[in-house]
Amino acid sequence: ISFGTTSDAGDKFRSRIHTLIETCKKRGLSAMSVLSEIITSIVEKKPYPNVFDL
């Protein structure tokens, strides 16, 4: 099974990552860069950046 998950949380995570990737593609952005910015803000306990202005 492709992208198989064993929980509702796994399904939600997969769905959100796919949405991020597709949105980034449409906007001509790097999904890895956007995700990196979001994770960095979480780790550093800073406000989320406006990732679509990157």
N, CA, C and O atoms as a GROMACS GRO file, in nm:
protein
  216
    1ILE      N    1   0.085  -0.118   0.000
    1ILE     CA    2   0.000   0.000   0.000
    1ILE      C    3   0.089   0.124   0.000
    1ILE      O    4   0.177   0.137   0.085
    2SER      N    5   0.068   0.212  -0.094
    2SER     CA    6   0.142   0.338  -0.097
    2SER      C    7   0.086   0.434   0.007
    2SER      O    8  -0.035   0.449   0.021
    3PHE      N    9   0.174   0.499   0.077
    3PHE     CA   10   0.138   0.599   0.177
    3PHE      C   11   0.046   0.542   0.285
    3PHE      O   12  -0.034   0.615   0.342
    4GLY      N   13   0.058   0.414   0.312
    4GLY     CA   14  -0.027   0.353   0.412
    4GLY      C   15   0.004   0.405   0.552
    4GLY      O   16   0.120   0.424   0.587
    5THR      N   17  -0.100   0.428   0.629
    5THR     CA   18  -0.083   0.468   0.768
    5THR      C   19  -0.168   0.376   0.853
    5THR      O   20  -0.255   0.304   0.803
    6THR      N   21  -0.141   0.378   0.982
    6THR     CA   22  -0.215   0.289   1.071
    6THR      C   23  -0.299   0.365   1.172
    6THR      O   24  -0.350   0.307   1.268
    7SER      N   25  -0.314   0.496   1.152
    7SER     CA   26  -0.393   0.575   1.246
    7SER      C   27  -0.454   0.696   1.178
    7SER      O   28  -0.413   0.736   1.069
    8ASP      N   29  -0.552   0.755   1.244
    8ASP     CA   30  -0.612   0.878   1.194
    8ASP      C   31  -0.509   0.991   1.193
    8ASP      O   32  -0.506   1.073   1.101
    9ALA      N   33  -0.424   0.993   1.295
    9ALA     CA   34  -0.320   1.097   1.302
    9ALA      C   35  -0.224   1.083   1.183
    9ALA      O   36  -0.182   1.184   1.126
   10GLY      N   37  -0.190   0.961   1.147
   10GLY     CA   38  -0.104   0.938   1.031
   10GLY      C   39  -0.169   0.982   0.902
   10GLY      O   40  -0.103   1.038   0.814
   11ASP      N   41  -0.299   0.957   0.890
   11ASP     CA   42  -0.374   1.001   0.772
   11ASP      C   43  -0.375   1.153   0.761
   11ASP      O   44  -0.356   1.209   0.653
   12LYS      N   45  -0.398   1.220   0.875
   12LYS     CA   46  -0.400   1.367   0.876
   12LYS      C   47  -0.263   1.423   0.840
   12LYS      O   48  -0.253   1.518   0.762
   13PHE      N   49  -0.157   1.364   0.896
   13PHE     CA   50  -0.022   1.411   0.867
   13PHE      C   51   0.008   1.397   0.718
   13PHE      O   52   0.057   1.491   0.655
   14ARG      N   53  -0.022   1.281   0.662
   14ARG     CA   54   0.002   1.256   0.520
   14ARG      C   55  -0.074   1.356   0.434
   14ARG      O   56  -0.020   1.411   0.339
   15SER      N   57  -0.198   1.379   0.467
   15SER     CA   58  -0.282   1.472   0.392
   15SER      C   59  -0.226   1.614   0.398
   15SER      O   60  -0.223   1.684   0.297
   16ARG      N   61  -0.181   1.655   0.514
   16ARG     CA   62  -0.127   1.791   0.529
   16ARG      C   63   0.005   1.808   0.454
   16ARG      O   64   0.029   1.912   0.394
   17ILE      N   65   0.088   1.706   0.457
   17ILE     CA   66   0.215   1.714   0.383
   17ILE      C   67   0.188   1.719   0.233
   17ILE      O   68   0.252   1.796   0.162
   18HIS      N   69   0.096   1.639   0.185
   18HIS     CA   70   0.062   1.641   0.042
   18HIS      C   71   0.006   1.777   0.002
   18HIS      O   72   0.037   1.827  -0.106
   19THR      N   73  -0.077   1.835   0.088
   19THR     CA   74  -0.132   1.968   0.060
   19THR      C   75  -0.020   2.071   0.054
   19THR      O   76  -0.018   2.156  -0.036
   20LEU      N   77   0.074   2.065   0.147
   20LEU     CA   78   0.188   2.156   0.147
   20LEU      C   79   0.267   2.142   0.017
   20LEU      O   80   0.302   2.242  -0.046
   21ILE      N   81   0.296   2.020  -0.022
   21ILE     CA   82   0.374   1.996  -0.144
   21ILE      C   83   0.302   2.050  -0.267
   21ILE      O   84   0.364   2.117  -0.350
   22GLU      N   85   0.174   2.023  -0.280
   22GLU     CA   86   0.099   2.068  -0.398
   22GLU      C   87   0.086   2.220  -0.401
   22GLU      O   88   0.095   2.281  -0.507
   23THR      N   89   0.064   2.282  -0.285
   23THR     CA   90   0.056   2.428  -0.279
   23THR      C   91   0.189   2.490  -0.318
   23THR      O   92   0.192   2.588  -0.392
   24CYS      N   93   0.298   2.434  -0.268
   24CYS     CA   94   0.430   2.486  -0.302
   24CYS      C   95   0.457   2.472  -0.452
   24CYS      O   96   0.513   2.563  -0.513
   25LYS      N   97   0.419   2.360  -0.510
   25LYS     CA   98   0.437   2.341  -0.655
   25LYS      C   99   0.365   2.450  -0.732
   25LYS      O  100   0.421   2.509  -0.825
   26LYS      N  101   0.240   2.476  -0.695
   26LYS     CA  102   0.159   2.577  -0.765
   26LYS      C  103   0.217   2.717  -0.751
   26LYS      O  104   0.202   2.800  -0.840
   27ARG      N  105   0.285   2.742  -0.638
   27ARG     CA  106   0.341   2.875  -0.614
   27ARG      C  107   0.488   2.884  -0.654
   27ARG      O  108   0.550   2.990  -0.640
   28GLY      N  109   0.543   2.775  -0.703
   28GLY     CA  110   0.683   2.775  -0.746
   28GLY      C  111   0.781   2.782  -0.630
   28GLY      O  112   0.890   2.838  -0.643
   29LEU      N  113   0.742   2.724  -0.516
   29LEU     CA  114   0.827   2.726  -0.397
   29LEU      C  115   0.883   2.586  -0.370
   29LEU      O  116   0.830   2.486  -0.416
   30SER      N  117   0.991   2.584  -0.294
   30SER     CA  118   1.049   2.458  -0.250
   30SER      C  119   0.976   2.410  -0.125
   30SER      O  120   0.977   2.478  -0.023
   31ALA      N  121   0.912   2.294  -0.134
   31ALA     CA  122   0.842   2.239  -0.018
   31ALA      C  123   0.938   2.214   0.098
   31ALA      O  124   0.902   2.233   0.214
   32MET      N  125   1.059   2.173   0.067
   32MET     CA  126   1.158   2.148   0.173
   32MET      C  127   1.195   2.278   0.244
   32MET      O  128   1.210   2.279   0.366
   33SER      N  129   1.210   2.387   0.169
   33SER     CA  130   1.243   2.516   0.231
   33SER      C  131   1.130   2.565   0.320
   33SER      O  132   1.153   2.612   0.431
   34VAL      N  133   1.008   2.552   0.272
   34VAL     CA  134   0.892   2.595   0.349
   34VAL      C  135   0.881   2.511   0.476
   34VAL      O  136   0.863   2.566   0.585
   35LEU      N  137   0.891   2.380   0.463
   35LEU     CA  138   0.882   2.292   0.579
   35LEU      C  139   0.995   2.320   0.678
   35LEU      O  140   0.974   2.318   0.799
   36SER      N  141   1.114   2.345   0.627
   36SER     CA  142   1.228   2.377   0.712
   36SER      C  143   1.204   2.504   0.792
   36SER      O  144   1.235   2.510   0.911
   37GLU      N  145   1.147   2.606   0.728
   37GLU     CA  146   1.116   2.732   0.798
   37GLU      C  147   1.014   2.709   0.909
   37GLU      O  148   1.026   2.764   1.018
   38ILE      N  149   0.914   2.628   0.881
   38ILE     CA  150   0.811   2.600   0.981
   38ILE      C  151   0.870   2.524   1.099
   38ILE      O  152   0.845   2.559   1.214
   39ILE      N  153   0.948   2.421   1.071
   39ILE     CA  154   1.009   2.340   1.178
   39ILE      C  155   1.105   2.424   1.261
   39ILE      O  156   1.107   2.413   1.384
   40THR      N  157   1.184   2.508   1.196
   40THR     CA  158   1.277   2.595   1.268
   40THR      C  159   1.202   2.687   1.363
   40THR      O  160   1.245   2.706   1.477
   41SER      N  161   1.092   2.744   1.319
   41SER     CA  162   1.015   2.834   1.406
   41SER      C  163   0.958   2.758   1.526
   41SER      O  164   0.951   2.814   1.636
   42ILE      N  165   0.919   2.634   1.506
   42ILE     CA  166   0.867   2.553   1.617
   42ILE      C  167   0.978   2.523   1.717
   42ILE      O  168   0.960   2.541   1.838
   43VAL      N  169   1.093   2.478   1.668
   43VAL     CA  170   1.205   2.442   1.755
   43VAL      C  171   1.255   2.563   1.833
   43VAL      O  172   1.286   2.553   1.951
   44GLU      N  173   1.262   2.679   1.765
   44GLU     CA  174   1.312   2.801   1.829
   44GLU      C  175   1.203   2.877   1.904
   44GLU      O  176   1.228   2.984   1.959
   45LYS      N  177   1.082   2.821   1.907
   45LYS     CA  178   0.967   2.880   1.976
   45LYS      C  179   0.944   3.024   1.932
   45LYS      O  180   0.926   3.115   2.014
   46LYS      N  181   0.946   3.043   1.801
   46LYS     CA  182   0.920   3.173   1.741
   46LYS      C  183   0.788   3.167   1.666
   46LYS      O  184   0.738   3.059   1.636
   47PRO      N  185   0.729   3.284   1.636
   47PRO     CA  186   0.605   3.283   1.557
   47PRO      C  187   0.628   3.219   1.421
   47PRO      O  188   0.737   3.226   1.364
   48TYR      N  189   0.523   3.158   1.370
   48TYR     CA  190   0.533   3.098   1.237
   48TYR      C  191   0.560   3.206   1.133
   48TYR      O  192   0.500   3.313   1.137
   49PRO      N  193   0.651   3.177   1.041
   49PRO     CA  194   0.677   3.274   0.933
   49PRO      C  195   0.564   3.270   0.830
   49PRO      O  196   0.490   3.172   0.822
   50ASN      N  197   0.551   3.377   0.754
   50ASN     CA  198   0.458   3.375   0.641
   50ASN      C  199   0.532   3.303   0.530
   50ASN      O  200   0.598   3.365   0.447
   51VAL      N  201   0.521   3.171   0.528
   51VAL     CA  202   0.602   3.087   0.440
   51VAL      C  203   0.578   3.110   0.293
   51VAL      O  204   0.664   3.078   0.211
   52PHE      N  205   0.464   3.166   0.256
   52PHE     CA  206   0.439   3.187   0.115
   52PHE      C  207   0.497   3.318   0.065
   52PHE      O  208   0.479   3.354  -0.052
   53ASP      N  209   0.567   3.390   0.153
   53ASP     CA  210   0.641   3.508   0.111
   53ASP      C  211   0.790   3.478   0.100
   53ASP      O  212   0.869   3.568   0.073
   54LEU      N  213   0.830   3.352   0.121
   54LEU     CA  214   0.972   3.315   0.117
   54LEU      C  215   1.025   3.324  -0.023
   54LEU      O  216   1.143   3.297  -0.047
   0.00000   0.00000   0.00000
